[in-house]
Amino acid sequence: MVINFAAGPAKLPEEVLKEVQANLLNCNGSGISVMEMSHRSSNYGKIQETAINDLRELLNVPSNYKILLMQGGGTGQFAAVALNLIGITGSADYVITGSWSSKAAKEAAQYGKVNAVIPKLAKYTTVPRQSTWQLDPKASYVYYCDNETVEGVEFDFIPEVPEGVPLVADMSSNFLSRPFDVSKFGVIFAGAQKNIGPAGTTVIIVREDLIGKHLKTTPSILNFELMDKNSSLLNTPPTFGIYVMGLVFKWIKTNGGIAGMEKQSAAKSKLIYDIIDQSEGFFYCPVDTNVRSRMNVPFRIGSAAGDDALEKEFLAKAEAEGMIQLKGHRSVGGIRASLYNAVTLAETQKLANLMLAFYKNNKN
Ligand code: PMP
């Protein structure tokens, strides 16, 4: 048996994959697969509409918010957010707490003025408290990344923004893992390939009044207004990915909804962080306790800097037991266990058991 701890593309629920398999050659009685179906057909139309409605229900998305399905991934949205919003005042505030928000800020700087809300961090292991931020009341929007996938830093609060300034969040790697109040945001986006489906689809939730403020040069496929007017069918959407994502939404609904996902995420991440904290420094997680990610748990073995040989040995042992894709991101090294919604508590327990055994065998 293989247990997939990948950071993304990542594990999908087994029940969903089995359903995809069973329906692959004959999707909903059509006699063809979803991949061969016109995106203009009523059969496909129902698939997309149901997915969007289920997402609206899962997150209690208010009626003055649109849900758009686009392509281009998280990186596409780094540009899209700026192209669609930065023209409001010409500048935007970015809270840079890790690799992904840093990349988003660089992309946005091509289209307008980007202000850094906090001084550059020496290490991405913390989220400076909001009282230290410098927010511009004239910014087009305030941007942050709710969960930094590479460094394992997850916000423990929703930022407060100046009156009238919309809040934009990249939730690519913790989307649908905890409930949140959509009405606090102007835009939320998430690439699908971590918590909600195959790579290729990006979900955007945007407040209606923010649609139509794009720069004139915005490419059509990144244009929120055009996408909205065309019900996310401006051009051929990633139909297979949207179909699978819809099945994942159904799976979440039958597994306790977002509250159920939150409960599981808390239990799974606690298992791993407890072992790290009780290992007297043998395992080391550099991230401040209050912002440790429930989705991506990064840690070193042997010392804070990591002992290369021990980490290699650990990865090999994990692999021998079927636990794969545990290597840390190439920019930070070490180990990273990603515990997205589809990873079960029992699977996480297996990793916990391996960590405990490895600690006992190798301490001192
Ligand atoms: N934001 C976050 C938080 C991510 O983790 C990633 C991808 N790992 C991205 C953005 C970029 O997404 P994509 O590869 O879909 O462009």
Residues whose N, C-alpha, C, O or C-beta is under 5 A from the ligand:
A	BS01	PMP	G72 G73 G74 T75 G76 W100 N147 T149 D170 S172 S173 G191
